[in-house]
Amino acid sequence: MTASDPRPHVLAFLRRQGLLRPGEDAELTPMTGGVSSDLWKVDLPTGTVCVKGALPQLKVAQQWLAPVSRNRVEYDWLRFAALMCPGQIPRVIAHDGQGLFAMEFLPPERYPVWKAQLLDGHVDIAAARGVGDLVGRLHSASAADPRSPQRFATDDNFDALRIEPFLRVTTNAHPDLREQFAELARTTAGTHLAVVHGDVSPKNILLGPDGPVLLDAECAWFGDPAFDIAFCLNHLLIKAVKLPGHAAELRAAAHALADEHARYIDWEAPEALDARVAALLPALALARTDGTSPVEYLDAAQRREVRKVGRALLLDPAPTVGHLLDRWAMSGAPA
């Protein structure tokens, strides 16, 4: 397959999997939104599916290489998570073991992207609570599953996709915080308690008729569930900087998500996870301004605002998520 013409490769995959019969053709429409994979809407004679293929070099300005084996990791996570939360995980249709899989296509008119709604100023507290519920159920189920530690022993994959670009590369812009970032990287990499999705971002969450639907699990890893909660709360707080008129609602959404997730914490003391979330979140905030994959919607002044609060909270960590949300609000970053 070449980057300019994926059709032959995708069509061959569809034929091998029996989704396209001899003599039939399919219409491929590229889909946007992610940096780590190619994604196509595929209209078949029998219906519409979505085909995904992992890229060795992610679509960002800096060099960001990652193993394409993550495609199999995502396939495994989708199958596992669909058993735990049917209707809230896309159904997998086919997988070739070589970097492509097909899953059901969820039409955007019925499954809007949460990120788009938030950036339009539509902050639904119930949706945030639903995300906390979904992620909490998945964490709890995986922590209790004796097969998950081996099935998702993907430490190298998670390091390449999350720890390196978020917790190491960002120190280049903040060398005085190198010790703090290094300690967070060690803690995150060394904590193995539940299956982590790794990309619980509003761009990967659809608001479906049966509740939130979680996509894009290439980073799935048996590790620290605090990462998922810190990752998503970070996005809500950064959007509060982008949308100061909705800052109070976004902070309430963050509280609702964390509180709902906390109902399911049965693999460790809830206070322990809460403390790790509070410690990790400001580092992720700085990563979204100065790491390998910065958010695209902040202007220069807003980036400075996020840096200000992120640095302050790394230098003087908040003991809990509640304290962090209060201090973010008081620090000048409106939330």
N, C-alpha and C positions, 0 to 999 in steps of 0.2 A: 504493500500500500504506500502511496506517496501522499504527502500533505495536500497536494493540489487535487488529487482525484481518489477519494476513498471508495467510490462506488464499487469497483470490482471486488475489493476485499470484503466489503460488507455484504454484497450480493452473494458471494461465495459462501460466507458464513450462514446466511439465511437459507441457502440451498442445502448446505450440509446438515443443518438442524431441522430440515423438513418444513420450514416456514414458507418457503418459496418453491413451488413445484416446477419441473421442466417446462419451458415455454412461457412461464409467467414472469412478469417484471414488477418492480417496486419503485416508488417515488421516495427519494431521500431528501429530507429538508434539514440542514444543519440547525442545531439549537445552541443558544448562547447562555451565558451565566456563570460558567465555571472556568477554572484555569488549568485543571489537571487532566482533563480528558476531552476527547471528541465525543459529541453526542448528536444523534440524529433521530428525528421523527421519521418513521418508515411506514408509508402507506402501502399495505399489502392487499392483494385481492380479497383476503379474508378479514381484513381489519387493520388497525394501526397499532404499532408497537414502538418502543424506544430502544435504540441500540447504543451501547456505550463502549468506548475503547480508551484505555489508559495511554497517556503520553509519557515518554521517558524524560522530556524536558518540558516543565510546566510553562504555561503562557504568562510569564511575568517578565519584568525588565531585567532583573538579576538572574544569574544562573541558578536554577533550582532543579536538580536531578532527583528522580525517585524511581524505585523499581516498579516495572509494569506488573509485577506479581500482585500488586495491590488490587488489580481487577478481580482476581480470585478471592482476595480477602473480602472485598465488598460483596461478591456473590455469596460467600459463606455467611456474612452478616445478614444480608437480606433474607436468606432462608431461615436463619435462626430467629431473627426479630419478627418475621411474619407469623411464626408459630406463637410467639408471646403476645403480639398485638395485631391480630388480623384486622385488615381494613385501614391500618395506619402505616403500613409499609408496602411499597410497590411489590407486586407479585412478579417473581422471576419466571421467565418463559424458557430460556435456553442459555447455555454457556458452553464455550468451546475449549476452555482451559488454556487458551493462547492469547488472551487479552481482549476478548469481546464477549459481551453478554446482552441478551434481550430481556426487557421487562415490559410490563404493561404501561401504556401511555395514559397519563392522567390529564384530561383536557383543561386548559387554563381557565376556561369560563366557569368550571366547577371547582377547580383547585387553584385559587390564586396564591401567588408567592407572598409569604409573610413580609419579607423585606420591602417589597413594593408598597404594600399597604402601610407599613410603618413610615416609610419615607414620604408617603402622601399624607401623613398626619392622622391615620386611622389606627389608634392604639386600642386594641381589644384586650382588656385584662383577662377575660375568660380564655382567650387564645393562649396567652402567656401561661396561665394556670394549666391549660391542657398540655402544653409542651413540657412543663415540669412533671406532670402526671405520666406522660408517655416515657420520658427519659428515666424517671424514677422506677417505673415498672420494669423497663429493660435492664437497668442496673441491678435491681434486686433479683430478677430471674437469672441473670448471668452469674451473679455472685454465688447463687445456690446451685448452679449447674456444674457438676464435677468435670465435665468435658471441656468447658470454656477455657480454662488456663492453657491447655495444650492446643486447642483448636485455634485460639487467637494469640498464640505466642509470637507476635509480630513486632517485637521490640525494634528491630532494624528498620522496618517500614515506618513505624511511628516516629522514630528518631529522625529519619530523612524528611518526613512530611510535616512534623510539628516541633520537635525539640530543637533541631538544628536551625530551621528558618525563623522560629519565634523566640527561642530562649538563648541562642548563641549568636546568630547574626546581628540581632538587635544591639548587642553590646558594642558593636563597632561605632554606633552613634552615641552610646552612653558608657564610655570606658570606666567612668568612676563608679558605675553600678555593676561592674563585672562580677564581683563577689556575690551580690544578691541574685543575679541571673544564674550564676553557676550553682548556687545552693538550690534554687527552684528547679533547675534542670535535673540535679541529682535526686531531689525528693520525688519529682514526677516520674522519672525513669525507674526509680527503685520501689515504687508503690504498685502492688499488683492485687487488686481486690475485686474488680468487676470488668465486664466488657465495656470499653470506652468507644463511643462513636467517633469522636475526634474532630467533628466539623458541625457541631450543633449551632448552626448559624441561621439567621432568618432567611438567607438566600436558599437554604436547603430544606425549608419547611413550607409545606403547602397547607392551606387552611381548607380542609375537605369537609364534606357534609357529615362525616362521622368523627370529626376531630382532626387535629394536626397530623400530617403525613411527613415522615422523616426520610430524606433522600441522602445520597452521596456519602457512603460509609467507607471510602477507600482507606481511611486512617484507622479502621477498627483494630482494637488492641486490648488484650487483657491487662489492665493497668489501673490508673488512678481515676475514678469517676469524678473527682473534683475538677478535672480538666474540662469535662463537658459543661458543667454548670458555670465555671469561670468564663469559658469561651463564649457562651450565649449571653450571660449577663453583661460581659464586656461590650458586645454588639449593641445591647439596649442602651447602655450608658453613653457610648460614642454617638449613637443617634440622638440622645438627649442634647449633646453639644451641637449637633447639626440642626436640631429643631427645638430651640429654647422655649418656644411657646407650648410645646408638648412635654417638657422635661418632667413635670410632676407626674404625668400619666405614665411615662416611660419608667420612672423610678418605681411607681406602684406596680407596673408590670414585672419589673425585676424582682421585687419583693414577692409577688404572687408566684412566680416561677420557682424561686428558691424555696418558698414555704411548701409548695405542693410537692416538689421533689423530696423534701425532707421527710414527708410522711412515709416514704418507702425505704428509708435508710435502716437496714437491718443487718448489714455486714460489718459495721463498726459503730463507734459512738458518733452520733450526729455532730457533736461539737468538734470532733477531730476533722471531719470532712469540711465543715463550715470554715474552720481556721485555714485549711489548705486553699479553699476557694478564695478567701479574702487575701491570702498572701500572693496567689498566682495572678489574680485579675489585673492588677496594675502593670505587671510585666507584659501581659497580653495587650493591654492598652498601648503601651509603648511600641510593641511589635506592629501594631496596626498603623502606626505613624512612621516608624523607622526600620521595620524589619523587611523580610523578603517579599511580603505580600501586603502592602499598605492598602487601607480602604480608599476607594476612589472618589468618595463624595464629600470629603472635608476640604475646605479652603485653607489657605496658609494660616490664618488667624485661628481657625478651629483646631488645626493640628498643634499649634502652640499651646492651646488650652488643654488638649488631651495630654501633651507632654508634661505640662505643669502639674496636673493632678496625678498622673502616673508616677512621676518622679517622687513627688511628695509622699505617696503611699508606699513606694518601695523603700524610701529612706526611713519612714516611720510607719511600719505596717499596722493596719487595722486588725484587731483581734477577731472580729466576726464580720460576716457579710452585712449585717445591719449597721455596724459602725462604719464600714466602708461606704455604704450608700449615703449615710449621713455626712461623712467627711467629703465625699465627692461633691455633694450639694453645696457644702459650705466653702469649698476651696476656690470657687470661681468658675468651675465647670458646671453650668446649670443642669441640675438633675433633681 
